[in-house]
Amino acid sequence: MPSISVCSENQFYNLGICYLINDVKDERGNCLGDQVDTNRDQKKSILFYEDLAVIIPVENKFEHPPFLIFIIFCTKDLLLPEIKTLLSSIVDISQLSRRENTHLNKIKEILPPGFEQLTFHEMKIIKLLAKGNSISTIAKIMNCKNSTIYTHRRNILRKTRTANRQKLNKIIQVLKNYDTKYSDIILL
């Protein structure tokens, strides 16, 4: 059973997500564990931030380091039933083991159809940005031109439906708190 935490200073967001998660919990026969916590406890298996969810799949004592999945919320104008479906998908992903989550195809089977994924290079750029690297440093690391990195960043903004770089930087600030080397980033 996943333990869930909502990490936001926005109390309306906290109340809304907690209400929807409890609603999904009731529909699924209360298989989501105890009540939803609204603090920044890092030991939870699902952490909801305002722009993304961090999932730590079912642990296996032989798997080091922990495998994380970052789900960036890029769908905005959804109705409540659609949001509850997405929350249910996030719970399904959290209940899989690392081995089951290692291949993105397994995740795609769970997610509703039509969600566009970030490419390998785009995920790498987000991870390098999260480590505090500049565009020119990333271009040197990836052995390409600065303009290529700008193009990838523009594609990231488009795919995540992020209005501007400041909003993307908010997501990257959350990613800085985690080791993103062994992780997947998917879009919802």
Phi, psi and omega in degrees: 000127181285145172259136191240139176227141177251123186246091180205147174279344183277108184293329177294320177297313179304309181297317181297311181295317179300317179298313182294321179295317178296326176295316177296320179302314180296320180293330182268008179080032175060037182269015182260016178083204183284194184290161181283136181262141180245057174221188184258036180293116185283356181270005179282156180271340173228124176243121179261118170258178184290331183246350180202163174244141176249126182243129172251103184298172181311130185279147171233128187296347179267355184261116176225142349284174181297141181268125182247149173237127178254122179250114179270126180278112180240359175266125188255301189275073181251152173274162183304317179299324179291322178295319179295325176296318178295318178298321178296321177296320179297319178297318178301317180296320183293337182273357176273157177278171179300318181299319179291332181269352185299322181263126184300336180299324178296319179294319181297331178293328183278321185290151174300149184293153174096003179272127183278133181262155172285146177284170179301315181294322179293320177296319180297320180295317177299317180295320178291322175297322180295334177277359176092013180284147176276170180299316181294323178293318178297320178298321178292317180298318183270001177057054178212180181277158176301322182297328177294318179294319176300320179296315178299318180296321177297319178295323177298315178299319181292312183293323180275359182052038179274130186295323182204178182292332180297319179292320176298322179296328176297318178296317181295326178299322177292318181296333180298336181281355185235156172276111185264010182296314180254077183204165174240148175239123179232162184249142172230000000 
